């Protein structure tokens, strides 16, 4: 009986491949920062698919891209608005963030 159970047990390599696939599915991407409708305003859209928390992954990708964009200019990000889309766990989730870059020493609001 136990030999039968050993024969259906997945190989350790299969677990590694599954973990790698889940890691890739949880990664968010962005479309890159673009100029917004207002002067000195920018937008970036984060995207993610395949996990229960894809919208969080998409939002984090967008927020990180916005923060990095401002940091490269020795400034910090000031979020103006955010819009999300996608409702199912296997559907692409997006988070579009509108932001400006402000001096590091500017008062936070």
KOLGU-4560 file (N, C-alpha, C; in nm, 3 decimals, padded with zeros to 5 digits):
<recs>
<n_xx: 00.081 n_yy: -00.119 n_zz: 00.000 ca_xx: 00.000 ca_yy: 00.000 ca_zz: 00.000 c_xx: 00.086 c_yy: 00.126 c_zz: 00.000 mol: A seq: 1 type: UNK>
<n_xx: 00.189 n_yy: 00.131 n_zz: 00.084 ca_xx: 00.273 ca_yy: 00.250 ca_zz: 00.091 c_xx: 00.354 c_yy: 00.271 c_zz: -00.036 mol: A seq: 2 type: UNK>
<n_xx: 00.389 n_yy: 00.163 n_zz: -00.103 ca_xx: 00.464 ca_yy: 00.178 ca_zz: -00.228 c_xx: 00.376 c_yy: 00.246 c_zz: -00.332 mol: A seq: 3 type: UNK>
<n_xx: 00.246 n_yy: 00.222 n_zz: -00.329 ca_xx: 00.154 ca_yy: 00.289 ca_zz: -00.421 c_xx: 00.152 c_yy: 00.440 c_zz: -00.394 mol: A seq: 4 type: UNK>
<n_xx: 00.149 n_yy: 00.478 n_zz: -00.267 ca_xx: 00.148 ca_yy: 00.620 ca_zz: -00.232 c_xx: 00.276 c_yy: 00.688 c_zz: -00.276 mol: A seq: 5 type: UNK>
<n_xx: 00.387 n_yy: 00.621 n_zz: -00.262 ca_xx: 00.514 ca_yy: 00.680 ca_zz: -00.308 c_xx: 00.514 c_yy: 00.700 c_zz: -00.458 mol: A seq: 6 type: UNK>
<n_xx: 00.448 n_yy: 00.613 n_zz: -00.532 ca_xx: 00.450 ca_yy: 00.626 ca_zz: -00.678 c_xx: 00.366 c_yy: 00.742 c_zz: -00.728 mol: A seq: 7 type: UNK>
<n_xx: 00.266 n_yy: 00.787 n_zz: -00.650 ca_xx: 00.184 ca_yy: 00.900 ca_zz: -00.695 c_xx: 00.231 c_yy: 01.033 c_zz: -00.635 mol: A seq: 8 type: UNK>
<n_xx: 00.327 n_yy: 01.028 n_zz: -00.545 ca_xx: 00.380 ca_yy: 01.150 ca_zz: -00.485 c_xx: 00.457 c_yy: 01.228 c_zz: -00.591 mol: A seq: 9 type: UNK>
<n_xx: 00.431 n_yy: 01.358 n_zz: -00.607 ca_xx: 00.504 ca_yy: 01.437 ca_zz: -00.706 c_xx: 00.652 c_yy: 01.448 c_zz: -00.671 mol: A seq: 10 type: UNK>
<n_xx: 00.732 n_yy: 01.454 n_zz: -00.770 ca_xx: 00.876 ca_yy: 01.469 ca_zz: -00.749 c_xx: 00.906 c_yy: 01.607 c_zz: -00.692 mol: A seq: 11 type: UNK>
<n_xx: 01.012 n_yy: 01.621 n_zz: -00.610 ca_xx: 01.046 ca_yy: 01.751 ca_zz: -00.554 c_xx: 01.066 c_yy: 01.858 c_zz: -00.662 mol: A seq: 12 type: UNK>
<n_xx: 01.113 n_yy: 01.818 n_zz: -00.778 ca_xx: 01.134 ca_yy: 01.912 ca_zz: -00.887 c_xx: 01.002 c_yy: 01.975 c_zz: -00.931 mol: A seq: 13 type: UNK>
<n_xx: 00.893 n_yy: 01.897 n_zz: -00.925 ca_xx: 00.762 ca_yy: 01.949 ca_zz: -00.963 c_xx: 00.719 c_yy: 02.062 c_zz: -00.870 mol: A seq: 14 type: UNK>
<n_xx: 00.749 n_yy: 02.049 n_zz: -00.740 ca_xx: 00.716 ca_yy: 02.155 ca_zz: -00.646 c_xx: 00.793 c_yy: 02.282 c_zz: -00.678 mol: A seq: 15 type: UNK>
<n_xx: 00.919 n_yy: 02.269 n_zz: -00.715 ca_xx: 01.000 ca_yy: 02.385 ca_zz: -00.752 c_xx: 00.944 c_yy: 02.455 c_zz: -00.874 mol: A seq: 16 type: UNK>
<n_xx: 00.902 n_yy: 02.377 n_zz: -00.973 ca_xx: 00.844 ca_yy: 02.436 ca_zz: -01.094 c_xx: 00.713 c_yy: 02.507 c_zz: -01.063 mol: A seq: 17 type: UNK>
<n_xx: 00.632 n_yy: 02.447 n_zz: -00.975 ca_xx: 00.505 ca_yy: 02.508 ca_zz: -00.937 c_xx: 00.530 c_yy: 02.639 c_zz: -00.861 mol: A seq: 18 type: UNK>
<n_xx: 00.625 n_yy: 02.638 n_zz: -00.770 ca_xx: 00.657 ca_yy: 02.759 ca_zz: -00.694 c_xx: 00.706 c_yy: 02.869 c_zz: -00.787 mol: A seq: 19 type: UNK>
<n_xx: 00.788 n_yy: 02.833 n_zz: -00.884 ca_xx: 00.839 ca_yy: 02.931 ca_zz: -00.981 c_xx: 00.725 c_yy: 02.989 c_zz: -01.064 mol: A seq: 20 type: UNK>
<n_xx: 00.631 n_yy: 02.904 n_zz: -01.107 ca_xx: 00.517 ca_yy: 02.951 ca_zz: -01.186 c_xx: 00.429 c_yy: 03.046 c_zz: -01.104 mol: A seq: 21 type: UNK>
<n_xx: 00.409 n_yy: 03.014 n_zz: -00.977 ca_xx: 00.329 ca_yy: 03.103 ca_zz: -00.891 c_xx: 00.400 c_yy: 03.235 c_zz: -00.869 mol: A seq: 22 type: UNK>
<n_xx: 00.531 n_yy: 03.232 n_zz: -00.855 ca_xx: 00.607 ca_yy: 03.355 ca_zz: -00.838 c_xx: 00.593 c_yy: 03.444 c_zz: -00.960 mol: A seq: 23 type: UNK>
<n_xx: 00.604 n_yy: 03.385 n_zz: -01.078 ca_xx: 00.587 ca_yy: 03.463 ca_zz: -01.201 c_xx: 00.447 c_yy: 03.521 c_zz: -01.212 mol: A seq: 24 type: UNK>
<n_xx: 00.347 n_yy: 03.444 n_zz: -01.172 ca_xx: 00.209 ca_yy: 03.490 ca_zz: -01.181 c_xx: 00.184 c_yy: 03.607 c_zz: -01.087 mol: A seq: 25 type: UNK>
<n_xx: 00.258 n_yy: 03.616 n_zz: -00.979 ca_xx: 00.237 ca_yy: 03.722 ca_zz: -00.882 c_xx: 00.312 c_yy: 03.850 c_zz: -00.916 mol: A seq: 26 type: UNK>
<n_xx: 00.393 n_yy: 03.848 n_zz: -01.020 ca_xx: 00.469 ca_yy: 03.966 ca_zz: -01.056 c_xx: 00.381 c_yy: 04.066 c_zz: -01.129 mol: A seq: 27 type: UNK>
<n_xx: 00.400 n_yy: 04.191 n_zz: -01.096 ca_xx: 00.327 ca_yy: 04.297 ca_zz: -01.164 c_xx: 00.416 c_yy: 04.363 c_zz: -01.267 mol: A seq: 28 type: UNK>
<n_xx: 00.355 n_yy: 04.420 n_zz: -01.369 ca_xx: 00.428 ca_yy: 04.494 ca_zz: -01.471 c_xx: 00.366 c_yy: 04.632 c_zz: -01.484 mol: A seq: 29 type: UNK>
<n_xx: 00.437 n_yy: 04.722 n_zz: -01.549 ca_xx: 00.383 ca_yy: 04.854 ca_zz: -01.577 c_xx: 00.400 c_yy: 04.886 c_zz: -01.724 mol: A seq: 30 type: UNK>
<n_xx: 00.324 n_yy: 04.985 n_zz: -01.768 ca_xx: 00.335 ca_yy: 05.030 ca_zz: -01.907 c_xx: 00.437 c_yy: 05.141 c_zz: -01.922 mol: A seq: 31 type: UNK>
<n_xx: 00.498 n_yy: 05.184 n_zz: -01.814 ca_xx: 00.592 ca_yy: 05.295 ca_zz: -01.817 c_xx: 00.520 c_yy: 05.425 c_zz: -01.785 mol: A seq: 32 type: UNK>
<n_xx: 00.593 n_yy: 05.519 n_zz: -01.734 ca_xx: 00.536 ca_yy: 05.648 ca_zz: -01.696 c_xx: 00.516 c_yy: 05.733 c_zz: -01.821 mol: A seq: 33 type: UNK>
<n_xx: 00.398 n_yy: 05.794 n_zz: -01.830 ca_xx: 00.368 ca_yy: 05.883 ca_zz: -01.943 c_xx: 00.320 c_yy: 06.018 c_zz: -01.890 mol: A seq: 34 type: UNK>
<n_xx: 00.327 n_yy: 06.119 n_zz: -01.975 ca_xx: 00.279 ca_yy: 06.252 ca_zz: -01.937 c_xx: 00.129 c_yy: 06.248 c_zz: -01.920 mol: A seq: 35 type: UNK>
<n_xx: 00.080 n_yy: 06.316 n_zz: -01.817 ca_xx: -00.064 ca_yy: 06.321 ca_zz: -01.790 c_xx: -00.130 c_yy: 06.437 c_zz: -01.863 mol: A seq: 36 type: UNK>
<n_xx: -00.258 n_yy: 06.457 n_zz: -01.835 ca_xx: -00.337 ca_yy: 06.561 ca_zz: -01.899 c_xx: -00.299 c_yy: 06.701 c_zz: -01.848 mol: A seq: 37 type: UNK>
<n_xx: -00.257 n_yy: 06.711 n_zz: -01.724 ca_xx: -00.219 ca_yy: 06.839 ca_zz: -01.664 c_xx: -00.067 c_yy: 06.855 c_zz: -01.669 mol: A seq: 38 type: UNK>
<n_xx: -00.018 n_yy: 06.980 n_zz: -01.670 ca_xx: 00.127 ca_yy: 07.002 ca_zz: -01.666 c_xx: 00.187 c_yy: 06.939 c_zz: -01.539 mol: A seq: 39 type: UNK>
<n_xx: 00.305 n_yy: 06.881 n_zz: -01.553 ca_xx: 00.378 ca_yy: 06.819 ca_zz: -01.443 c_xx: 00.301 c_yy: 06.707 c_zz: -01.374 mol: A seq: 40 type: UNK>
<n_xx: 00.207 n_yy: 06.647 n_zz: -01.445 ca_xx: 00.132 ca_yy: 06.532 ca_zz: -01.395 c_xx: 00.166 c_yy: 06.413 c_zz: -01.484 mol: A seq: 41 type: UNK>
<n_xx: 00.179 n_yy: 06.297 n_zz: -01.423 ca_xx: 00.219 ca_yy: 06.176 ca_zz: -01.495 c_xx: 00.123 c_yy: 06.064 c_zz: -01.461 mol: A seq: 42 type: UNK>
<n_xx: 00.118 n_yy: 05.962 n_zz: -01.546 ca_xx: 00.037 ca_yy: 05.844 ca_zz: -01.519 c_xx: 00.121 c_yy: 05.718 c_zz: -01.543 mol: A seq: 43 type: UNK>
<n_xx: 00.084 n_yy: 05.613 n_zz: -01.473 ca_xx: 00.145 ca_yy: 05.482 ca_zz: -01.493 c_xx: 00.039 c_yy: 05.378 c_zz: -01.459 mol: A seq: 44 type: UNK>
<n_xx: 00.037 n_yy: 05.269 n_zz: -01.536 ca_xx: -00.058 ca_yy: 05.162 ca_zz: -01.513 c_xx: 00.016 c_yy: 05.034 c_zz: -01.477 mol: A seq: 45 type: UNK>
<n_xx: -00.018 n_yy: 04.978 n_zz: -01.362 ca_xx: 00.035 ca_yy: 04.850 ca_zz: -01.319 c_xx: -00.063 c_yy: 04.741 c_zz: -01.359 mol: A seq: 46 type: UNK>
<n_xx: -00.011 n_yy: 04.625 n_zz: -01.396 ca_xx: -00.096 ca_yy: 04.512 ca_zz: -01.439 c_xx: -00.048 c_yy: 04.384 c_zz: -01.372 mol: A seq: 47 type: UNK>
<n_xx: -00.144 n_yy: 04.296 n_zz: -01.341 ca_xx: -00.111 ca_yy: 04.165 ca_zz: -01.285 c_xx: -00.227 c_yy: 04.070 c_zz: -01.313 mol: A seq: 48 type: UNK>
<n_xx: -00.195 n_yy: 03.942 n_zz: -01.324 ca_xx: -00.295 ca_yy: 03.839 ca_zz: -01.351 c_xx: -00.258 c_yy: 03.712 c_zz: -01.276 mol: A seq: 49 type: UNK>
<n_xx: -00.358 n_yy: 03.638 n_zz: -01.234 ca_xx: -00.334 ca_yy: 03.502 ca_zz: -01.191 c_xx: -00.331 c_yy: 03.474 c_zz: -01.042 mol: A seq: 50 type: UNK>
<n_xx: -00.348 n_yy: 03.573 n_zz: -00.958 ca_xx: -00.351 ca_yy: 03.544 ca_zz: -00.816 c_xx: -00.475 c_yy: 03.608 c_zz: -00.754 mol: A seq: 51 type: UNK>
<n_xx: -00.509 n_yy: 03.564 n_zz: -00.634 ca_xx: -00.624 ca_yy: 03.620 ca_zz: -00.564 c_xx: -00.603 c_yy: 03.768 c_zz: -00.533 mol: A seq: 52 type: UNK>
<n_xx: -00.479 n_yy: 03.808 n_zz: -00.518 ca_xx: -00.446 ca_yy: 03.946 ca_zz: -00.481 c_xx: -00.383 c_yy: 04.022 c_zz: -00.597 mol: A seq: 53 type: UNK>
<n_xx: -00.423 n_yy: 03.993 n_zz: -00.720 ca_xx: -00.362 ca_yy: 04.056 ca_zz: -00.837 c_xx: -00.376 c_yy: 04.207 c_zz: -00.834 mol: A seq: 54 type: UNK>
<n_xx: -00.488 n_yy: 04.259 n_zz: -00.783 ca_xx: -00.505 ca_yy: 04.405 ca_zz: -00.782 c_xx: -00.403 c_yy: 04.470 c_zz: -00.690 mol: A seq: 55 type: UNK>
<n_xx: -00.365 n_yy: 04.402 n_zz: -00.581 ca_xx: -00.262 ca_yy: 04.456 ca_zz: -00.492 c_xx: -00.128 c_yy: 04.457 c_zz: -00.564 mol: A seq: 56 type: UNK>
<n_xx: -00.098 n_yy: 04.350 n_zz: -00.636 ca_xx: 00.026 ca_yy: 04.341 ca_zz: -00.711 c_xx: 00.031 c_yy: 04.450 c_zz: -00.817 mol: A seq: 57 type: UNK>
<n_xx: -00.081 n_yy: 04.471 n_zz: -00.888 ca_xx: -00.088 ca_yy: 04.576 ca_zz: -00.991 c_xx: -00.069 c_yy: 04.713 c_zz: -00.928 mol: A seq: 58 type: UNK>
<n_xx: -00.134 n_yy: 04.738 n_zz: -00.816 ca_xx: -00.123 ca_yy: 04.868 ca_zz: -00.748 c_xx: 00.020 c_yy: 04.891 c_zz: -00.701 mol: A seq: 59 type: UNK>
<n_xx: 00.081 n_yy: 04.790 n_zz: -00.641 ca_xx: 00.218 ca_yy: 04.804 ca_zz: -00.593 c_xx: 00.314 c_yy: 04.832 c_zz: -00.708 mol: A seq: 60 type: UNK>
<n_xx: 00.294 n_yy: 04.767 n_zz: -00.822 ca_xx: 00.380 ca_yy: 04.790 ca_zz: -00.939 c_xx: 00.367 c_yy: 04.935 c_zz: -00.985 mol: A seq: 61 type: UNK>
<n_xx: 00.244 n_yy: 04.987 n_zz: -00.991 ca_xx: 00.222 ca_yy: 05.126 ca_zz: -01.034 c_xx: 00.282 c_yy: 05.224 c_zz: -00.933 mol: A seq: 62 type: UNK>
<n_xx: 00.258 n_yy: 05.201 n_zz: -00.806 ca_xx: 00.310 ca_yy: 05.290 ca_zz: -00.701 c_xx: 00.463 c_yy: 05.290 c_zz: -00.700 mol: A seq: 63 type: UNK>
<n_xx: 00.523 n_yy: 05.172 n_zz: -00.715 ca_xx: 00.669 ca_yy: 05.162 ca_zz: -00.717 c_xx: 00.726 c_yy: 05.237 c_zz: -00.837 mol: A seq: 64 type: UNK>
<n_xx: 00.663 n_yy: 05.223 n_zz: -00.954 ca_xx: 00.710 ca_yy: 05.292 ca_zz: -01.074 c_xx: 00.701 c_yy: 05.443 c_zz: -01.057 mol: A seq: 65 type: UNK>
<n_xx: 00.592 n_yy: 05.491 n_zz: -00.997 ca_xx: 00.575 ca_yy: 05.634 ca_zz: -00.973 c_xx: 00.682 c_yy: 05.685 c_zz: -00.876 mol: A seq: 66 type: UNK>
<n_xx: 00.703 n_yy: 05.611 n_zz: -00.768 ca_xx: 00.803 ca_yy: 05.651 ca_zz: -00.669 c_xx: 00.944 c_yy: 05.652 c_zz: -00.730 mol: A seq: 67 type: UNK>
<n_xx: 00.975 n_yy: 05.551 n_zz: -00.809 ca_xx: 01.106 ca_yy: 05.544 ca_zz: -00.874 c_xx: 01.126 c_yy: 05.660 c_zz: -00.971 mol: A seq: 68 type: UNK>
<n_xx: 01.020 n_yy: 05.694 n_zz: -01.046 ca_xx: 01.027 ca_yy: 05.805 ca_zz: -01.141 c_xx: 01.064 c_yy: 05.934 c_zz: -01.069 mol: A seq: 69 type: UNK>
<n_xx: 00.998 n_yy: 05.962 n_zz: -00.958 ca_xx: 01.026 ca_yy: 06.084 ca_zz: -00.883 c_xx: 01.162 c_yy: 06.078 c_zz: -00.813 mol: A seq: 70 type: UNK>
<n_xx: 01.197 n_yy: 05.961 n_zz: -00.762 ca_xx: 01.326 ca_yy: 05.946 ca_zz: -00.693 c_xx: 01.442 c_yy: 05.974 c_zz: -00.788 mol: A seq: 71 type: UNK>
<n_xx: 01.429 n_yy: 05.936 n_zz: -00.914 ca_xx: 01.533 ca_yy: 05.963 ca_zz: -01.014 c_xx: 01.552 c_yy: 06.113 c_zz: -01.034 mol: A seq: 72 type: UNK>
<n_xx: 01.453 n_yy: 06.192 n_zz: -00.996 ca_xx: 01.458 ca_yy: 06.337 ca_zz: -01.007 c_xx: 01.483 c_yy: 06.403 c_zz: -00.872 mol: A seq: 73 type: UNK>
<n_xx: 01.526 n_yy: 06.322 n_zz: -00.775 ca_xx: 01.552 ca_yy: 06.368 ca_zz: -00.637 c_xx: 01.429 c_yy: 06.435 c_zz: -00.577 mol: A seq: 74 type: UNK>
<n_xx: 01.313 n_yy: 06.378 n_zz: -00.606 ca_xx: 01.187 ca_yy: 06.427 ca_zz: -00.552 c_xx: 01.110 c_yy: 06.308 c_zz: -00.495 mol: A seq: 75 type: UNK>
<n_xx: 00.993 n_yy: 06.336 n_zz: -00.440 ca_xx: 00.906 ca_yy: 06.229 ca_zz: -00.392 c_xx: 00.774 c_yy: 06.236 c_zz: -00.465 mol: A seq: 76 type: UNK>
<n_xx: 00.702 n_yy: 06.125 n_zz: -00.463 ca_xx: 00.576 ca_yy: 06.114 ca_zz: -00.535 c_xx: 00.461 c_yy: 06.173 c_zz: -00.453 mol: A seq: 77 type: UNK>
<n_xx: 00.368 n_yy: 06.237 n_zz: -00.522 ca_xx: 00.242 ca_yy: 06.284 ca_zz: -00.461 c_xx: 00.130 c_yy: 06.228 c_zz: -00.549 mol: A seq: 78 type: UNK>
<n_xx: 00.057 n_yy: 06.131 n_zz: -00.497 ca_xx: -00.050 ca_yy: 06.065 ca_zz: -00.573 c_xx: -00.169 c_yy: 06.160 c_zz: -00.586 mol: A seq: 79 type: UNK>
<n_xx: -00.219 n_yy: 06.175 n_zz: -00.707 ca_xx: -00.337 ca_yy: 06.260 ca_zz: -00.732 c_xx: -00.465 c_yy: 06.177 c_zz: -00.741 mol: A seq: 80 type: UNK>
<n_xx: -00.457 n_yy: 06.063 n_zz: -00.810 ca_xx: -00.575 ca_yy: 05.977 ca_zz: -00.822 c_xx: -00.531 c_yy: 05.836 c_zz: -00.860 mol: A seq: 81 type: UNK>
<n_xx: -00.625 n_yy: 05.743 n_zz: -00.841 ca_xx: -00.600 ca_yy: 05.604 ca_zz: -00.877 c_xx: -00.730 c_yy: 05.543 c_zz: -00.927 mol: A seq: 82 type: UNK>
<n_xx: -00.720 n_yy: 05.464 n_zz: -01.033 ca_xx: -00.837 ca_yy: 05.392 ca_zz: -01.085 c_xx: -00.797 c_yy: 05.246 c_zz: -01.103 mol: A seq: 83 type: UNK>
<n_xx: -00.885 n_yy: 05.155 n_zz: -01.066 ca_xx: -00.857 ca_yy: 05.013 ca_zz: -01.079 c_xx: -00.961 c_yy: 04.948 c_zz: -01.170 mol: A seq: 84 type: UNK>
<n_xx: -00.923 n_yy: 04.835 n_zz: -01.229 ca_xx: -01.019 ca_yy: 04.758 ca_zz: -01.308 c_xx: -00.983 c_yy: 04.611 c_zz: -01.300 mol: A seq: 85 type: UNK>
<n_xx: -01.081 n_yy: 04.527 n_zz: -01.335 ca_xx: -01.064 ca_yy: 04.382 ca_zz: -01.327 c_xx: -01.129 c_yy: 04.331 c_zz: -01.200 mol: A seq: 86 type: UNK>
<n_xx: -01.206 n_yy: 04.223 n_zz: -01.211 ca_xx: -01.276 ca_yy: 04.172 ca_zz: -01.095 c_xx: -01.250 c_yy: 04.026 c_zz: -01.065 mol: A seq: 87 type: UNK>
<n_xx: -01.217 n_yy: 03.948 n_zz: -01.161 ca_xx: -01.195 ca_yy: 03.804 ca_zz: -01.138 c_xx: -01.048 c_yy: 03.775 c_zz: -01.116 mol: A seq: 88 type: UNK>
<n_xx: -01.020 n_yy: 03.672 n_zz: -01.040 ca_xx: -00.882 ca_yy: 03.641 ca_zz: -01.006 c_xx: -00.799 c_yy: 03.603 c_zz: -01.129 mol: A seq: 89 type: UNK>
<n_xx: -00.860 n_yy: 03.552 n_zz: -01.232 ca_xx: -00.783 ca_yy: 03.513 ca_zz: -01.350 c_xx: -00.787 c_yy: 03.619 c_zz: -01.460 mol: A seq: 90 type: UNK>
<n_xx: -00.859 n_yy: 03.727 n_zz: -01.438 ca_xx: -00.866 ca_yy: 03.837 ca_zz: -01.533 c_xx: -00.754 c_yy: 03.935 c_zz: -01.500 mol: A seq: 91 type: UNK>
<n_xx: -00.703 n_yy: 04.005 n_zz: -01.600 ca_xx: -00.599 ca_yy: 04.103 ca_zz: -01.574 c_xx: -00.653 c_yy: 04.215 c_zz: -01.484 mol: A seq: 92 type: UNK>
<n_xx: -00.580 n_yy: 04.243 n_zz: -01.380 ca_xx: -00.614 ca_yy: 04.351 ca_zz: -01.288 c_xx: -00.524 c_yy: 04.469 c_zz: -01.322 mol: A seq: 93 type: UNK>
<n_xx: -00.578 n_yy: 04.590 n_zz: -01.320 ca_xx: -00.497 ca_yy: 04.707 ca_zz: -01.346 c_xx: -00.519 c_yy: 04.813 c_zz: -01.240 mol: A seq: 94 type: UNK>
<n_xx: -00.417 n_yy: 04.893 n_zz: -01.220 ca_xx: -00.424 ca_yy: 05.009 ca_zz: -01.133 c_xx: -00.353 c_yy: 05.122 c_zz: -01.205 mol: A seq: 95 type: UNK>
<n_xx: -00.429 n_yy: 05.226 n_zz: -01.240 ca_xx: -00.371 ca_yy: 05.342 ca_zz: -01.308 c_xx: -00.360 c_yy: 05.456 c_zz: -01.207 mol: A seq: 96 type: UNK>
<n_xx: -00.238 n_yy: 05.504 n_zz: -01.190 ca_xx: -00.209 ca_yy: 05.606 ca_zz: -01.091 c_xx: -00.170 c_yy: 05.735 c_zz: -01.162 mol: A seq: 97 type: UNK>
<n_xx: -00.230 n_yy: 05.844 n_zz: -01.119 ca_xx: -00.193 ca_yy: 05.978 ca_zz: -01.165 c_xx: -00.115 c_yy: 06.043 c_zz: -01.052 mol: A seq: 98 type: UNK>
<n_xx: -00.001 n_yy: 06.104 n_zz: -01.083 ca_xx: 00.084 ca_yy: 06.159 ca_zz: -00.978 c_xx: 00.166 c_yy: 06.278 c_zz: -01.026 mol: A seq: 99 type: UNK>
<n_xx: 00.221 n_yy: 06.350 n_zz: -00.931 ca_xx: 00.318 ca_yy: 06.455 ca_zz: -00.958 c_xx: 00.440 c_yy: 06.427 c_zz: -00.872 mol: A seq: 100 type: UNK>
<n_xx: 00.551 n_yy: 06.491 n_zz: -00.905 ca_xx: 00.671 ca_yy: 06.482 ca_zz: -00.825 c_xx: 00.689 c_yy: 06.616 c_zz: -00.753 mol: A seq: 101 type: UNK>
<n_xx: 00.715 n_yy: 06.609 n_zz: -00.624 ca_xx: 00.730 ca_yy: 06.730 ca_zz: -00.543 c_xx: 00.866 c_yy: 06.724 c_zz: -00.473 mol: A seq: 102 type: UNK>
<n_xx: 00.918 n_yy: 06.841 n_zz: -00.433 ca_xx: 01.048 ca_yy: 06.839 ca_zz: -00.363 c_xx: 01.041 c_yy: 06.755 c_zz: -00.236 mol: A seq: 103 type: UNK>
<n_xx: 01.151 n_yy: 06.692 n_zz: -00.201 ca_xx: 01.157 ca_yy: 06.606 ca_zz: -00.082 c_xx: 01.113 c_yy: 06.679 c_zz: 00.044 mol: A seq: 104 type: UNK>
<n_xx: 01.147 n_yy: 06.807 n_zz: 00.054 ca_xx: 01.117 ca_yy: 06.881 ca_zz: 00.178 c_xx: 00.980 c_yy: 06.949 c_zz: 00.175 mol: A seq: 105 type: UNK>
<n_xx: 00.899 n_yy: 06.924 n_zz: 00.072 ca_xx: 00.765 ca_yy: 06.984 ca_zz: 00.066 c_xx: 00.677 c_yy: 06.923 c_zz: 00.173 mol: A seq: 106 type: UNK>
<n_xx: 00.587 n_yy: 07.004 n_zz: 00.227 ca_xx: 00.494 ca_yy: 06.955 ca_zz: 00.330 c_xx: 00.407 c_yy: 06.846 c_zz: 00.273 mol: A seq: 107 type: UNK>
<n_xx: 00.387 n_yy: 06.742 n_zz: 00.351 ca_xx: 00.301 ca_yy: 06.631 ca_zz: 00.307 c_xx: 00.157 c_yy: 06.665 c_zz: 00.338 mol: A seq: 108 type: UNK>
<n_xx: 00.067 n_yy: 06.631 n_zz: 00.244 ca_xx: -00.073 ca_yy: 06.666 ca_zz: 00.265 c_xx: -00.166 c_yy: 06.554 c_zz: 00.271 mol: A seq: 109 type: UNK>
</recs>
